[in-house]
């Protein structure tokens, strides 16, 4: 039976990084399922979840960062299993760029779906996730300083998208 492990690796600078070791078939299956889930949420005329509480717009817009950050994370793990790396070069940069290209294609689709809209601020939030999540997990692990920086950036761009109407 395949094993799934999560452990904290430490790089030469002493910074902790998240290390995920999943079987490739499982990573590919998770990536395919996640990609389909994103499509369902963002390309449908009526999103499965409608915001109905104070601040819901900010939360739902900031969730774009989580969606595309997870997309980049799964794609990066498929291309280069093991420790999560910052998206500076190699397979992790490719993973972040592909996740961002997918986000852009979905924004174009949203522009053609009645009742939906597309915006550059959504792309900003998608970028925060696609590049920020791998960067955060590569540096300080799951709840390190980088994670909070990415969360703050996602919240700020989600608020910008909610309150500006761009």
HUDA-V604667 format. One line per field, one symbol per residue. psi: psi as a letter, one per 30 degrees, with the letter a starting at -180 (. if undefined). burial: 1 if it has 24 or more other C-alpha atoms within 12 Angstrom, else 0. A space follows every 10 residues. Layout:
psi=???
burial=???
//
This chain:
psi=klkkkjljlk afffkklkjk jkkeeeeeee eeeeeeeeee efflejkfkk kglkgeeeee effeeeefee eeeeeeeeei lbkklkiela eeeeeeeeee eeeeeeeeee ffkkfllklf eeeeeeeeee eeeeeeffeg aehaeeeeee eeeeeeeeee eeffg.
burial=0000000110 0000011111 1100001000 1001100110 1111000000 0000001111 1111111111 1111111111 1111111000 1111111111 0111011001 0000001110 1111111111 1111111111 1100011001 1011111111 110000
//
